[in-house]
Amino acid sequence: MNTQPIQWSDYVKICIGMMNMRPSDFWSLSPREMYLAISGFKTFHASGQEKEEPMDSERLQEMMELYPDG
């Protein structure tokens, strides 16, 4: 059994800040509902793939030539 106190500020940041949950909905959740909501959010937003490297200047130039503005 975990004896550490719940870090409510972390859960507020996740549920209200990242998940755009209304504060009234957040505070009416049971701990189990909160866990399931966060778990579903993580699963939905996880691609399961490794992240691509950031675009380098060479690739940017190539994209600009392929798709010029106006």
Buried (B, 14 or more C-beta within 10 A) or exposed (E): EEEEEEEEEEBBEBBBEEBEBEEEEBEEBEEEEBEEBBEEBEEEEEEEEEEEEEEEEEEEEEEEEEEEEE
